[in-house]
Amino acid sequence: MTGKTLKLCGTHLTWLRMKNMRGLCTRPTRKFSAREARQAFVDYFVDGHGHQFVPSSSVVPSFADKSLLFTNSGMNQFKGVFLGTVEPSSPLYSLQRAANYQKCIRVGGKHNDLDEVGKDLSHHTFFEMLGNWSFGDYFKKEACTMAWELLTKVYQLPKERLYVTYFAGDPTLGLQPDEECRHVWLEIGVPEEHILPFGMKENFWEMGSIGPCGPCTEIHIDLVESSCSSSPPVHRVNAGHSDMVELWNLVFMEFNRGADGRLHSLPKKHVDTGMGLERLAAVLQNVKSNYDTDLFSPLITALQKKARVNPYSGLVGNDCFVDIAYRTAVDHARMFTVAISDGVLPEHADAGNKLRRIIRKASHAVIWHLKCDRGTLALLAEDVQHLLGDVYPGINIELVKNIVNAEEDKYLHQMSKAEAILNEVKTPNVLPGHTAWELYVQHGLQKDLITDLATRRGLSVDWIQFEQLFKEFQEKSASGRTNDEINLFQNLPDHAEHLRKLGVAPTNTESIYFYTSRNGVYEFPSLKTTVEAVFCNGQDVTSARQGEHCLVVTNATNFYFENGGQVSDTGCIKTKSGEVTVHDVKNCSGFVFHKGVVTTGVINKEDEAEMWIDEQRRLQCMIHHTATHCLNAALRTVLESTEQRSSLVDSEHLRFDFICKKNLTSEQIEKIQDICRDAIQAGCTVARRNMPLENALTLPDLVKVPNEVYPKTVSVIRIGNDDDIFSQELCCGTHVSSLSDLGEIVVTSHQSVGTMVRSIRAVAGPLAAVVHSRDEHVQRQMCELVEEVEALNRTSLDDYVIMAACKRKLTEVRKLAAARGISLLLQRKTETELLKLERHIDSIIRKYNQNFGVPKVPG
């Protein structure tokens, strides 16, 4: 290889001479912008090959998929189609061919790109995946043919530079080599020496430890002349060479890996392909790296204008802090702009924790390494919107900037604390592991930031001690966990597929909404049905006996299953031979599973059954669900800008999380309650209307849950009188018929649960009356305290017994007012008055102690 070696940033880097640079080796006839490459892909499959364009899903996976923090591939939104579990009402149910570009984030788990971002030229947290899919339609021959034609004829990449791989088989799993795929490539015209076999690691694709999977074939492109390389191209495929790039992965979905690790054949064979737009753009634009494409270079240019260091030079090496910082900042800016706009906010766990870490890493890169001012990072979001806004129109630029600036302020505050801790380090050359652990646990600094801070001070971190403390923490946490009850719900997809294969019809759920109301009195009729299946210990059984925990599937149900933030019904299922007490209910692929324990006798498959729900629990859930809609409407009236984050509706209370810059004031809470009270007193009717989703989306002031995937037919809950609409939301929950049945809505707590995320708890109906009763008790106790303090004002200064009694009474009232089940407004008002009384009592006590010399009453 011809080259020159430069010592840059403390690292030896070998650069090829210009004639051998990556871009000058591929030379497609036409240079595509990223925008053109993205559109050409969609046009090829949609216009040329009968695929349906399916818009990108959110980077937040659907609520039904608990296996992912973020959408990490194009196939995530089609997972139900691959498994055969998609609801018949879903727009995806009848889909056969699809193509799109998908927003993806990889920051953890198997597909973890976070630690490498910035250090090299190819890893990203956010990227776009171009993909085409076949759901039981075409298979290997058509998929490979179309991919080859797109690359060589549309994108005009040279055939002689392309190499393909196929699955070599795995005897331990009983999987044979994919000779069918190899023969397809030979028929297309790929030279035999360009067709290479590889094993499970390279050519068997799995989304995670469980889920759809299958053999795959990859298309690689050689970016250097054969005369420029020290090894033949076939030896560089899948060997970690940056000049041999994997462009496209075509997965042939044939299996589903269950929780037990076994592979099971899918009902139909599918095709799932994915090609990273960033990588493709680098090849089509003849540039050295993804960061030199028009997806990143405008962001780097914008950042350079605000940086007080050298411009970006594209160097790679552990000591190239400036270039690493540029790459880290622009990559992370793309990620947090899209993630926040899709509803992810910085929090202490799960996706929110990953987002917080990324914002802080980017802040560290911009402020510490690029010497930019505070707020520079948030402004990058505007440049991201300019590049991606027309493709993904949901970008909420103001929300992104507010969130990033708020999180950056928190980061800077924590960094100042960290600096103070590091200033106290006395050990020479070493940052003790216990100090690093303190920075990690108490101040939220990740290991890479701790390393950076230590390195700047000439310290190496004692990671051995750190890891020991981490291990002790994990062991302590594990010892505190209990596993009292087996999770009967963990295999629901397998159970649903089993029932489908047996020809069992999905559960009829119409009776869930069959209830009547007259003058505020609700009746919930029982339902006669048939037991379709019984599952015990993960197995389909013919019967379950007394004391056994089981899942019961019936032909029809009147039990509401957990959905839309509302908890499930409880109740009982009775047959002639036994009874099941139902504790929880879930839906999977149209089958409703009732989880419970057999309390008497035996429950048999095919038994006739009668189902009763807990009416009081259901009614209180209905009251709280309707109250949640009222609170949402009132919040939107009182606050200039807000958006629902999540909600929880159960029989004891409701919780509503929403976006808001600051905590609500007492005046705002009072106004919210007043708005709800006016609507209740007006007796607004609550009506449910079922309609096609496309029709519902045209309704005025319609409220939707962010990132929720709705079925073809939806329910609209309208609250109002005549043409006066108080609230109109898409909702599958159960509701009362009139707001007059709510009685009153009382807010009982309000707190911050994340950056710009607030949470309120409230009660309505009979529970609101209970809160008022408790409030009255607190107020009576408060009046008694005031009387005792007034008596203290009139007593002689030597009556220390009364003074001590007042102090005790004040403590008791404060504890009483802070207890759960007291209205928030009274809590705040009482605490304000108590502080005044406390200061007054303390002043009298101080005067008494001064007069008598020896303190008799605690101050």
N, C-alpha and C positions, 0 to 999 in steps of 0.2 A: 504494500500500500504506500502510495506517495503521500507525504504529509510533512507538517512542521509542528514541532512541540513548543508550546508557549507556557511559561509559568505565570499563571494568573490567579489572583485571589488565594494564593498559597496552595493551589492544586494544579498538578500537571494535566493539561487538557490537550488532546490531539485533535487538530482540525484538518479536514481534508482540503486540498487545494480547490479553488473555485470550480474547476472543470469537473470535479467529482462530487460537488454538493448535491444533496438530496434532490432538490427541485430540478436540477439540470439532467437528471438521469431518467425521470419518468416521461417528461415532455408530452402530456396529452395535447392533442391538436388545439383544443379550446380551453381557455382558462375560465373556470367557473367561480363566481362569488359564492359565499355560503348560502345566501338567499336563493341563488339560481340552482345550486346543487340540491337544496332542500326541495324546491318546487319541481325540479326535473324528476326527482325520485317519485313524488306523489303522482305527477302527471303520467309517468310511465306505467305505473300499476293501475291507477284509477281509469285513465282515459284509454290506455292501451291494452289492459288485461282484465277489465271487469271487476276490479276491487272497489270496495266501498271505503271512502275516507272516514275514519273515526277520529274525531278530535282528541288531542292529548288529554289524558286524565290529569288530575291534580298530582303533585308530588307527595301528597298525603294519601296513603292507601285507604281504601274503603274501610268503613267500620267493621266489616265482616272479616277482614284479613288482619289478624293479630300477629302474623309472623314477620311483618316488616315495619320498620320505623318510617322509611321513605319508599316511594316508588323507585325501584332500582333498575328496571328494564321495561322495554316496550310491551312485554307480554303480561305485566301485572294485572292490567284491567281486564284481560281476557282469561284470567286463571279459572274462573267459573265455567267458561266455555270448554276449556281443555278437560276439566274434571267432570263435565256433564252436570254441574250443579247450578247453572245459571237459572234464575227464575224465568218462567214462561212470559212474564210481563215485561222482562228486560228488553231493551232495544237490541241487545246482543244475541238474543235467543235464536233467531233465524239467520244469523250472520254466517256466510260461507267463505268470503274473501274480504280481507281488510288490509289497509295500508295507512300509515301515518308517520308523524314525527312526534316523539314523546319526550317530555321533560323528565329527566332522571337525576337522582342524587344517590351517591354511594359514599357513605361515611362510617360504615361499621359492618360487623358480621363477615360473611364470606367475601362479599364484594366491597372490601374496605380500601378506598383509595386515599383516605384523609392524610395518613402519615407521610405519603410520598409527594403530596401536592406541593409544588414550588421547588422541590429538590431536583426534579427531572423536568423533561419537556413534554410529557405526555399524560400524566395523571391529572384528573380533575374531580372535584366534588360534585359539580353540576355539569351535565352534558346532555346533548340531544341524541336520541336513538332513532334512526330511520329504520322502519320495519315493515314487512309484509307478512300476512298470515293466511293460512288455509285451515279451515275448520271442517275436516272431513271431506274436503274437496280434492284439490290436486295434492301430489306428494313429491317424491324426490326428483323425478325427471323434470317436471315442469318448474319446480323451484330452482334447480340448478341452472336450467336453460335460461330462465328469465334473469337470474342474477348475472350470468355471464354476458348476456346481451346488453344489459344496462351498463355494466362496467366497460365493455369493449366498444360498443357502438354509440351509446348515448354519452357517457363520460369520456370515451375515446382513450382509454388506458391501453398501453401496448400489451398484447397477449403474451408475448414472450417473457414479460416481467411477472406474470401471475403464476402462483403455485397454489395447489389445493391439497387439503388434508381430509382424511376420512377415518372412521373409527376402526381400530385394529382388533376389537373384541376384548373380552375379559373372561377367561375360563372359570375364574373363581365365582363369578356371578352367572355363569352359564350363558354368556352373551357371545355370539359369533361375530367375526369380522363383517363389516358392512360392505360386502362385495357388490351389492346392488348399486350403492353410491359410486363406487369406483368405476363400474361399467358405464354409469351415466356420464361421468366426466370424460371417459374415453370416447363415447359416442358424440359428445359435444365437440371433441377435437383437441382436448387438452393432452399434450404429450405425456406418455406414461411416466417419464422421469420427473414430471412436474406434479405427480399425484402421489402423496406420501401418507403412510399409515401411522397413527398415533393412538395412545391408550386412553384410559378413563380420564386422566387429568386434563388432557388437551381436547379430546374429542367425544366426551360424554357430558352433556350440559345439564346442570341442575340449578334451579333457582335458589334452593336452600337445602337444609337437611331433610325437609319433607316437601312433597309437592310434585308437579309435573316435571318430567325429565326425558331424555332420550339421546341417541347418538347424534353427532353433528358433523358438518363439513365446513371447514374454514377456507376463506380465500385470502391469501397473503400476496403482498406486492414487494418485489425486490427494488430497492431504491438506489442501488449502485451498479455501475458497470461490472461485469464479471472480472474484467482485467484490473479493477480497482480493489477487489476484495482478496483477502488472504485465504479465504475458504470458499468452497463452492456454495451456491445458493441453497441447495438441498440440505446442507449441513447447518445453515443459519435459520431455517424455519423452526419456530418454537424453541429457539436456543438463546433467547434474550438479547438478540442483536437489534439495535435501534434502526438499522438500515433494512431490516426485513419486517414489514409491518402487516399485522393482521387487519384486514379491511372489513370483512363481512363474515358473520357466523350464521349458518343455516342449520337450525335445530329441527330434527324430526321427532316430534313428540309422540312417543309410543307407550310410555310408562308413567306411573305415579308411584313415588316412593312414600310408603306409609310411615307412621310413627315408629314401627318396629324395624325400619330399615329395609324391608322387603320391597321388591319391585312388582307392581301389578299392571297388567295391560290396561290402557285407557279404552273407553267404549269406542272411540274413533281415532284414527291417525290424523295428526295435525302437523302443520309446518309453522315454525316460529323463527323469523330471521331478524337480525339486528346488526346495524352498521352505524358506528359513531360518526356523527356529522363533523365533529372537530377534526378527527383523524382524516376523514375523506377530504375535507376542505384543504388541509395541509398538502395532501398529495396533488389535488387538482390545481392548487395555486402555486405549486413549485416553490414552497418555502421550507425552511429548516425544521420548523416545529409548529405545533398547534398554536402556540402563543404568537406566532408571526402571521396568523391568518386574520382575515377581517372580522373574526368573531372576538378576538382579543386585542389586536393592535390598537384600535381606537381607545380602548380602556387604558392601556399602558400609556398612550400618548397623553390622555387627559390627566393621568396621575403624575406623569413626568413634569407637567407644568406647575404642579403644586409641591413637588419634592425639592428638598434642599440638598440633594446628593447627585451623583453622576446619573446620566440617562441610562435606560435599560440597554444592555449589550448582549443578552442571550447566553451568558456564561453559566456553566453548570459546575458545581463543586461545593463541598461542605462549607468552605470559607467564603463563598460568594454571597454574602448576606444581602447585599443590595438587590441583586437580580432575583434571588429567592424571594425577597420581600415583594418585589413587583409582581412576580407570578402568583404568590400566595394571595395578595390583595385583590387582584383582578379576578382570579378564580373564585375566591370566597364572596366577592361582591355579586357575581352572577348567582351563586348559590343562595345567599341570604335574600336577595331581591325577589327571586322566584318563590322561595320557601315561605317568607313572611306574607307575600301576596296570596299564597295558597292557604294561609291560615295557621302556619307554624309560628309560635312565639317563644322567646327564651324562657325556659323553665328549668326545674331542677332534675327532671327525669326524661328519659326516652328521647323523642325527636327534639323536644325543646332544649334539652341539655346539649345535644349535638350542635344545634343552632347557636346556642350561647357560646360554646367553645369556639366555633368558627368565627363568630363576630369578634371575639376577644383575640384570636390569633391574627385576624386581619388588622385589628386596631393596633396590636403590638407591631406588626410589620410596617404599617403606615406611619405610626408616631415615632417608634424607636429607631427603625432602620432607614426609613425614607425621610424622616425629620419633617413630616407634614403637620399642619395644625389640626387641633381637635375639630371634628366635623367633616374633614376631608373624605373619610371613608363613606359616610352617608351620601355625600354628593355623587359618588361613583354610581349610585343606584340610578341616577338620571341618565347616565351614559348607557347603562345596561338597558334601561327602558327604551332608549333610542334604537338600540340594536335588536331587541327582542319584542318590543311592545306591539308591533303590528302582527306578529306571529302568535304571541300569547297575550291577548288584550287585557287580561285580568290583573296586570301589574298595578298595585296600589302604591304609587310613589311616595305620597305624603306619609302613609302609615310606615313604610319601610324606613324613611329617613327619621321619623320620630322614634321608632324602635331602636334603630342602630345608634342614634345619638344617646338615648337613655342608657343603653347597654354599655356604650363606650365610657360614659361617665362612671358607671359602676366599676368597670375595669380599671380606670385610672385611679379611682379611690382605693381599690384593692392593691394595685401596684404600689401606691404610696405606703400602704401598710406593710407590703412585702419588703420594700426598701428598708423600712425601719427595722424589721426583723433581721434582714441580712446585715445591717450595720452592727448588730449585737453579736454576730458570729465571731468567736475568738479562735477557733481552730485554724491553723495555717493551711492554706491550699485546699481545704476540704469543707464542703457544705455537709454537715451531719445529716444522716438519713432522717432523724426525728424532726429536724428543722424543715427538710423538704416535705415530710409528711404533714407538718403543721400548715405549710403553704398550700398543700394539695387539698387537705380536708377543710380547714377553717377559712381559707381565703379563695378557694376555687381555682387555683392556678394549675394548669395541666403540666405534665412532665416536660414537654418541649419548652414551655415558657420558663419553668424553673431552671432547666439546663441553660437557657439563654442568659437569664439573670446571673446565674452562677459563673458562667464563662466570662461575662463582662467584668467580673471581679477577680478573675484568675482562679476560680474555685472549681474543683471537680465534685460532683455529687456522689455521696455514698449511697448508691442505689441498692446495694445489698441489704443495708439496714432498712431502707425504705420498703423494699419488697417484703421483708420479714414483718414489718408493721402492717403492711397491706394484707398479708396472709393471715395474721392474727385477727385483723378486723373482719375478714371474710369468714373465718371459723366462728368468731363470736356471733356474727349475723346469722350464720347457718344454724347454730345451736338454738337460736331463738325462734326458729320456724316450727310450725306444727303442720301435720298432715292428717287432720282428724277424719276427713271424709274423702273418699275417692272421687275424682272429677268425672262424673258420668258423662259430661258433655264433650270430653276431649276428642272423641272419635265420631262426632256427628257427620262429617262429610262421608266417611266410610259407611256409616249406617244409612245415610240417605241414598248413596249409590247402590247399596245392597237392596233397599226397598224398591228402587227404580227398576233394578234388574228382575225383581220378583213380580213386577207389573203392578205394584201398589200405587194407587192414585194419590197425588198430593192432597194434604189435609184441607178440607173445606173450612174456611175461616169466617164465612159471612156472619155466623151467629155471634161473633165477638161484639158486634155493634147492635145486636138485637136487645134493646132495653127500652123501657118506657118511663115517662115522667108525668106526674100529675100533681100540680101544686107543690112542687119541690120534693115529692116522694117518688123514689126511683125503685123500679122492680126489674130484677135480672132473672129471667126464666132459666130453669135447668135445660139441659140438652140431652136428648137420647141419641146414642150413636153406637158404633161397634169398635171393639179393640182390634186394630190392624196388626200391631206388633208389640212385643215386649223384649227389652234388652236388659240383661243383667251381666255385670262384670265384662262389659264390652262385647257380649255375644247375643245373637238373636235366639231367644228361648221360647218355648211354648207356654210357660207360666212362671209366675213369681209368687213366692210364699211369704207368709207373715214374717216381718222383720227384715226382709230383703229390700235393698235399695234398687230402684229400677227406673227405666225410661219407658213410658207408655205412649204409643202412637195410636190415635183414633181416626176413624173415618172423617169426623168433623169435630170441631172444638168451639167452645164459647170462652176459652181461657185466652186472655191477652198475653202474647209472648213479648219478652223484653225487646223494645224497639223505640226509636225516636226519643230516647232519654227517659221513657217511662218504664218502670219496673214491671215485671210480669205479675199476673194474677196468682193467687194461691187458692186452694180449695180441696175438693175431693172427687174421686171417680169411683162410682159404686157399680158392682155387678151382683148377680145373684149369689156368687160364691165368695166375694171378697170386696175389699175397699183399699184404695190407695190415697194417702194424704199427699197432695201435690205441693211442693215447696218452691218450684221454679219452672219456667217454661221458656223454650227457645225454638226458633224456626231455622231450619237448614234446608235449602233447596225446595221449599214448598212443603216440607214435612214438619209438623209441629210435634216436638218432643216434650212430654210432661215428666219432669223429674220428681220422684217422691219415694215413699217407703210404704210397703204393704202393711197396713195396721191390723187388718183382720182377714182371715181366710186366704184365698188364692185368687190371683188375677190371671185369667187364661186368654191366650190369643183367640180371636173370633167371638169372644163373649159379647153379649149385648150389655151396654153400659149407660149410666146416666151421670152427667157431669154438673157439679155445683161449684160456683166460684164463691170466694169470701166477699160478700156484697159490701160490707162496710169498708174493707180495704180498697175494693174497686172504686167505690163512690168517692172516697177521699183522694185517690189517685186522679180521678176525673176532675175533681174540684181543683187540685193543685196543678193539673196540666192546663186547664183553662186559665187559671190564675197566672201561670207562666206566660201565656200569650198576652195577657193584660199588662203584666210588668214589662214585657218586651216593647209593647206599643207605647207605654208611658215613658220608658227610658228613651225611646226614639224621639219623643216629643220634648223631653227635658234637656237632653244632651244634643249638642250640635252635630256630633258624629259618633256613632257607635255601631257595633256589630256583634251579633251573638257568637260566642265561642263554643259553648256547650251548655247542656242543662241536665238536671237529674230530677225526676218526678217520682216520689213515692208517697206512701200514706202518711208519713210523719212530717214531711216538709218538702219544699221545693228548693233547688239550688240553681241559680242562673249566672253563668260566667259570660262576661262581655268585655269588649275593648273600651277603655276609657283612660285618658291621660292621668287623671287625678282621682283620689278617693271622693266619693260623693259627700257633699256637705249635708248637714241636717236639714237645711232648707230644701235642697234637691230631693232628699228622701221624703220629706213631708209633701212636696209637690207631686211626687210619683204616686204616693198613697192617695192623695186627693184626686188625681186623675182617675185612678182605678175606682175609687169610691163613687165618683160621679157616674162612671159607666155602669157600675153595679146598680146604683139607685135608678138609673134610666131603664133598667131591666133589658139591656141589649140581648137580643137572641143570639144563640150560637148554632150555626148550621154547618153541616158537612155536605160537600158536593164532590162527587167523583167525576173526573173528566180527563181527557188526554193531556199529557204533560205539555204538549205544544200549545194547547188552548190556555192552560193555566198560566203559562209564562207571559201571556198577553194581558193578564188582569192587572188593574192599577194597584200600585203600592204593595205588590205581593212580596212577602218575606220568605226567604229560603234559608236553609242551614248551609253555611259555606262548605264547599267540597263534598256535599252529599250527592250520591248518585241516585237519581230518582227513576222509578219504573215508567213504563209507557203510560200507564193510567195512575193518576195521583188523587189524593184527597185534599181538598181545600177547606180549611176551617175559617169560616167568615163570622166575625162578631160585629154586630151593628143593628140598627133599626132602619128599615126602609132603605133609602139611598145613602144613609150616613154610615160609613164603614169605619169602625174603631180599629179593627185588626183583621188581617187576611194573610194566612200562612199556609204553606204546604205542610201537612202533618198527618201521620198515620195513627196518632194516639186517640185515646177515648176522652170525651168531654161532656160536661153538663149541657143542658139544653138552653139555659138562660143564665146570664151573669147574676141575676138576683139570687141564685142558689149558692153563690160564693159567700154571701154575708158580708165579709170584709177581707181585705188582704193586708197583712201586717208584716213588715220587714223586721227580722230578728237579728240579723248580723250582716256585716259588710267588711270585706277585707281584700287586700291585694294578694293575688296568687301567682303573679309573674309580671314581667315587664309590660306595663300598660294593660294588664288583665285584672279585672276586678270581679269579685264574686259576692252575690247577695243570697241570703237565705230568707225564706218567708213562709208563712202559713196562711191558710184561708179556711173558710167554713167553720165548723165546730172548734177546730184547733185555734182559730183566731180569737174565739170567745174565751178559750182557756188562757191565752196570752193576756187578754184584757183583765181577767180575774187575777192573774199573777201581778200584773202592773198595779192594780188597785191595792194589793197587799203591800207592795214595795212603797207605794205612795203613803199608805197609812203609817208604815214604819218610819218613813221620812218625816212625816208630820210629828210623830212622837219624838224623834230626835231633835227636831227644831224646838219643840216645847221644852225639852230637857236643857238645851243650850240656852234658851231664854231664861230658864230657871237658874242656870249657872250664872248668868249675868246679874241676877238679883241677889244671889247668895253671898255670904261673907267669904272672904278670901281664905279662911281656914277650913272650909268644907271640902277637903281633898277627895272625899268619898264620891261626891257628885261628879267631880272632874274625871276621876277614873272611870266612873260609869258611863259618862259621855263618850270617852275614848273607845270603850268596849262597844257601845251602841253604834258608833260610827263605823267601826270595823265590820260589825254584823250587817249593817245596811249596805255597805259597799259590796260585801260578798253576795248578798241577796240580789242586788241590782245587776251584778255581773254574771249571774247564773243563766244557763240556757233557758229559753222559753220566756224571756222578757223582751218587750219591743225595743228595737235599737234606739229609737228616739228617746224613750224613757231612760235607757242606759246612759246615753250621752248627757241628757239633762241632769240626771241624778248625780253623775260623777262631777259635773261642773259645780253643782250646789254643795256636794260633799267636800270638794277642795276648799271652798270658801269657809264652810263650817270648821273644817280641820285647822285651817290657819287661825281662825278665831279662837278655837279651843286651845291650841298650842300657845297662843299669845297669853291667855289667862294662866295657863300652867307655868309658863316661864316667869310671869310676874309673881305667882304664888311661891315658886321655888326660890326666887331672889329675896322675897320678904322673909322667908323662914330659914334661909341659909342652907338647910339640908333638904335635897330633893326628895319629896315623898310621892310625886306623881311622875311617871316616865314622860319625857318630852317627845 
